Amino acid sequence: MVAAARIAALGLLLLLSACSRVDNEQARICELLLPALQPGKPRIEVLRREVDAQADHGVVIHYRLDPGDGAPEDHWAACRFAGGGFSQGRRHLVAVVTDQQGQLSEIRLHILRRFWLGWFEARAQVMPGVRAEPAAAGMALLYFLQQSLNALILGAIYSLLAMAYTLVFGLVGRINLAFGELAMVGGFATLVGVQVVVWAGGGGFLPHMIAAGVLAVVCAGAYGLITDRAIFRPLRGRSGQAALIATLGLAVALQEFVRLARGSQDQWLQPVLSDLRVLAAADGFQLTVTDFQLLIVVLVVAVFVLHWRVVDRGPFGRAWRASAQDPGMADLCGIDGGRVSAATFMLGGAYAGLAGWVAVLYYGGASSSMGTMLGFKALTAAIIGGIGSLPGAALGGLLIAGVEVFWAGYISNNYRDMAVFGLLALVLVLRPRGLIDGALFGGESGVGAADRRL
């Protein structure tokens, strides 16, 4: 508990510190303007970014001009915007002030917005703001490390969903195919949470992210409870195929419900905490990490540690293990199997909602169909890692994400899904019970008890 609390506190401090810095998207837009503000085609090097103290939402870019035939000159430009956080005005430029020309006129500002921003040549003339010394290991090593970091973030999403599959299967011996759609519900709840805070006038990323996260976890957890009450309890004692078909129907129903309620088009959020930190560079390639990537890693590690500590040593964990190993004896000992099942499904739904929250804030988009492949890959991760094992869920999620990312990075973006499911087939042939074959929390695993019930 103490370790998990420390990890969570570290993540909160990281989030708070990130929210107080320059908005990376606004700084990027301001940097794109720099070549348009200078006569000729001088070489432009961004020196640093600062928050504009003269505006509610603005950035100041300090840069250096190298005309090529004279001494370099240092200048600055301030860009001010209509809003911040997730508000619609976050990227709407309302004023530009420079040390050379003062505040630009409305007509010139209109021309810059209408004709310059988005022009690809503007991007090509601005150098990166942070320089790093070439790394001795070379570009190949940095590229490998960058792909490993990308796989770590994707693996965090898969691991959260795989843990949900593991919890439910370890208790009831049935697979809930609707967990991918519960993650989709969590993703759309994230969008709603952001919109509610924006309408309420909340500013900054912190209230948006917290409100979205709470709503995603609560909504997906509620759907998890409904899944237990409406599907698994009435089918208790039936064959595993009955529950499988029922949850597949639930997945289709949830997907169609969201499609009809929110539309079939993808819905997008603006990037969040996307400031790039250059860790190393070599041969023109930079190893970078964003603040949100760091936050995801800290958050998922905190969830795993907290889950392990609570379920391994808490009263819920003892009741879960008893119900998983021998439901009849657990009932005779006074353990309410219905409450344990409800709590398990709620917890699994909450993990799925958290995975949806991470996916939407990290990738920026949500669609009614996003849960299908996400759920199947997370189930693949749980099976490969050893369904019924918490370390197996984490290992399987990282392994599946690694195969997917490295296949796309080194071979081709085509057929990467085929590579993932090919790995599943290989593991099922060589090691049917997964890479980590063991109990979830010690003793006989829930999978063993599930085999008897099947």
Residue, then its C-alpha position, 0 to 999 in steps of 0.5 A: m500500500v505504501a509503495a503504491a501510494r508513493i507511486a501514485a503521488l509521483g504520478l500526481l506530482l508529474l501531472l501537476s508539474a506538466c500542467s504548469r508549463v508551456d502548452n506544447e501545441q500552442a508553442r508549435i503553432c507559434e514556431l510555425l509562424l516564425p519564418a513568416l515574420q522574417p524577411g528572406k529565408p534566414r536560418i531559425e533556431v528556437l532557443r526556449r519557450e516560456v508562458d506569456a505572463q501578459a495573457d491568460h493563454g499564450v506562449v513566448i518563443h525566444y529564437r535566433l536568426d542566422p542570416g548567413d552574411g552577418a552576426p546571429e540575432d536573438h529575438w522573441a515572438a509572443c502568440r496569444f490564444a482564445g483558450g487553453g486546456f481542452s477548450q475549442g479556442r486552444r488553437h485559435l490564434v488571437a494575437v501575435v506580438t514581436d520585439q521587432q514589429g510590436q502587435l500585428s494588425e488584424i489583417r496580417l493576423h488573418i492572413l497568417r491564420r488563413f494562408w500560412l499556418g499548415w503550409f508544409e514549408a513552414r515546418a521545414q524551416v524551423m529547427p528543433g528547440v532542443r539539441a542533444e549530443p550524438a549518442a555513441a551507441g548510434m541511431a540503431l540503438l536509439y531507434f530500438l529504444q524508441q520502439s521499446l518505449n512505444a511498445l511499453i505504452l501500448g502494453a500498458i493498455y493491453s495489460l490493464l484489459a488483460m488483468a480484467y480478463t484474468l480477474v473474471f476468468g479466475l473467479v467464474g471460469r468464463i471469458n467476458l468478450a465485452f471487456g473491449e467494449l467496456a474500454m470503448v465505453g470508458g473512452f467515450a466517457t472520457l470525451v463526455g467528462v472533458q466536455v462537461v468540465v469545458w462547459a463548466g468553465g474549468g481550465g487547464f488539463l488537470p480538472h479535465m483529466i481527473a473528471a474524465g478518468v473518474l467518469a470512465v472508471v465509474c461508467a465502465g465499472a457500472y457496466g461491469l456490474i450490469t454484466d454480472r447481474a444480467i448475464f453471468r448470474p442467470l447463466r450460472g451452472r450453464s456451459g461456458q459457450a452460453a456465457l461466451i455467446a451472451t457476452l458477444g451479444l452484449a459487445v455488439a449491443l454496446q457497440e451499436f448503442v454507442r454508434l447510434a448515440r454518438g455517431s459512427q465517425d471517429q471523435w477526437l481530442q486535442p493532444v495532451l501533455s505532448d511536450l517532447r523531452v529529447l533523451a538522446a540523439a545520433d545521426g539525425f534521430q532523436l530518442t524522445v518521450t512525452d510527459f503523458q507517456l511518463l504519466i501512463v507508466v507511473l499510473v499503470v505501475a501504481v495500479f498493478v502494485l495497489h491491486w497486488r497489495v489489496v487483493d493479495r492481503g486484503p479481505f477482498g483478496r481472501a474472499w476472491r481466492a476462496s470463491a475461486q478455489d471452492p465456491g461451495m465451501a466458501d459459501l459454507c464459510g459465510i462468504d457471500g459469493g454474489r458480492v464477491s462476483a459483483a465486486t470482481f466484475m466492477l473491478g474488471g470494468a473499472y480496469a477496462g474503463l481506465a484502459g479506455w481513458v489512457a487510449v483516448l487521451y494518448y491516441g486522441g480519438a475514440s470510435s464505436s468500433m475501437g473496442t473490438m480489436l482492443g479487446f481481442k488483443a488484450l484477451t490474446a495477451a491474457i491467454i499468452g501470459g497465462i490467464g489466471s496469473l496477474p504477472g502473466a497479464a502484464l507479461g502478455g500485454l507487453l509481449i503482444a504490444g512488442v510484437e505489434v510495434f516492432w513488426a510495424g517498425y522493422i518489417s511492415n505495418n501490414y500484417r501486424d495483426m496476423a503476427v500477433f494472432g500467429l503468436l497466440a497460435l504458437v503459444l497455444v500449441l507449445r504451452p497451452r496454459g500460457l507462459i506463466d502457469g500458476a495461481l493468481f494469488g497463491g495456492e490453487s489457481g482459479v483456473g483449476a477450480a474453473d476447470r472443475r466447474l466446466 
